[in-house]
Amino acid sequence: MTQTRSADWDYGELSARVYELDKPVGKSLNGDVEFYSRRLAGTEGDILEPAVGTGRMLVPLVRLGLNVTGYDTSAHMLNICRRNLDEAGLDADVFIGDMTSYVKPGAYEAVLVPTGSIVLLPDRSAAVEALRLMHASLRPGGRLFVDLPPSRHFTDPGGLRHWQDGDDDLLTLQTMHVDVDPLGLRVVRWLRYELWRKGRLVETQLQNSGLLCFEVEEFLQVLHEAGFADVTVYGDYDEDAEAGADASIWTFEAVSTD
């Protein structure tokens, strides 16, 4: 029996900590929090966010009164998410789960996969399977939202970045290598995380990060194969903008068929 693989890598303790420092709860990336707040306004049914991470998107949506649940493969990310919910005085169900295996038939009014999380899956078959499961988890007429970054952004090595956390801790992130697989249409990067405390290196984490590459027309076909119809594509979180090649992010809004 053929098995579908989940993401090739997971957010460990250091990478989850860096994510929280770089993208704290409520931080809008080019207007995505505002976009999803508009598109989901008035949704009365349950909403699912796969790859929920630290709750950067989930917490502000729950604050609006929306019933959002989420899952992630990383226990470290979920621990931060639960802490962020507690600090905001909010409650939401977040749990360990994977895009290539989680399904709850007909349970959700909407599913959103922001920030390009879909491209972390290892190959196209995994992406198709994940979308099929999301389709099965939606009620008839339910909506799927998927953010997809153009692949031209993946080959930028990014250099060395750093974050100060308190008085003693300095965290750094370096993209060490970029490899483009033209056959698999996938970019592979090595990410090196380091924790420095009072000038001494105390922890290092090396992760292999693979990113799938899709163009708009190709992803539209994948959505149709997964059972979605009436797909609208937005550019840069602007409902009035075309999803052209110069957009920095594409957002697909697709309706579930019966």
NORGI-V934262 format. One record per residue. SS is DSSP state (h for helix, s for strand, l for the rest). Layout:
ss=SS
ss=SS
This chain:
ss=l
ss=l
ss=l
ss=l
ss=l
ss=l
ss=l
ss=l
ss=l
ss=l
ss=l
ss=l
ss=h
ss=h
ss=h
ss=h
ss=h
ss=h
ss=h
ss=h
ss=h
ss=h
ss=l
ss=l
ss=l
ss=l
ss=l
ss=l
ss=l
ss=l
ss=l
ss=h
ss=h
ss=h
ss=h
ss=h
ss=h
ss=h
ss=h
ss=h
ss=l
ss=l
ss=l
ss=l
ss=l
ss=l
ss=s
ss=s
ss=s
ss=s
ss=l
ss=l
ss=l
ss=l
ss=l
ss=l
ss=l
ss=h
ss=h
ss=h
ss=h
ss=h
ss=h
ss=l
ss=l
ss=l
ss=l
ss=s
ss=s
ss=s
ss=s
ss=s
ss=l
ss=l
ss=h
ss=h
ss=h
ss=h
ss=h
ss=h
ss=h
ss=h
ss=h
ss=h
ss=h
ss=h
ss=h
ss=h
ss=l
ss=l
ss=l
ss=l
ss=l
ss=s
ss=s
ss=s
ss=l
ss=l
ss=l
ss=l
ss=l
ss=l
ss=l
ss=l
ss=l
ss=l
ss=l
ss=s
ss=s
ss=s
ss=s
ss=s
ss=s
ss=l
ss=l
ss=l
ss=h
ss=h
ss=h
ss=h
ss=l
ss=l
ss=l
ss=h
ss=h
ss=h
ss=h
ss=h
ss=h
ss=h
ss=h
ss=h
ss=h
ss=h
ss=h
ss=h
ss=h
ss=s
ss=s
ss=s
ss=s
ss=s
ss=s
ss=s
ss=s
ss=s
ss=s
ss=s
ss=l
ss=l
ss=h
ss=h
ss=h
ss=l
ss=l
ss=l
ss=l
ss=l
ss=l
ss=s
ss=s
ss=s
ss=s
ss=s
ss=s
ss=l
ss=l
ss=l
ss=s
ss=s
ss=s
ss=s
ss=s
ss=s
ss=s
ss=s
ss=s
ss=s
ss=s
ss=s
ss=s
ss=l
ss=l
ss=l
ss=l
ss=s
ss=s
ss=s
ss=s
ss=s
ss=s
ss=s
ss=s
ss=s
ss=s
ss=s
ss=s
ss=l
ss=l
ss=s
ss=s
ss=s
ss=s
ss=s
ss=s
ss=s
ss=s
ss=s
ss=s
ss=s
ss=s
ss=s
ss=l
ss=l
ss=l
ss=h
ss=h
ss=h
ss=h
ss=h
ss=h
ss=h
ss=h
ss=h
ss=h
ss=l
ss=l
ss=s
ss=s
ss=s
ss=s
ss=s
ss=s
ss=s
ss=s
ss=l
ss=l
ss=s
ss=l
ss=l
ss=l
ss=l
ss=l
ss=l
ss=l
ss=l
ss=l
ss=l
ss=l
ss=s
ss=s
ss=s
ss=s
ss=s
ss=s
ss=s
ss=l
ss=l
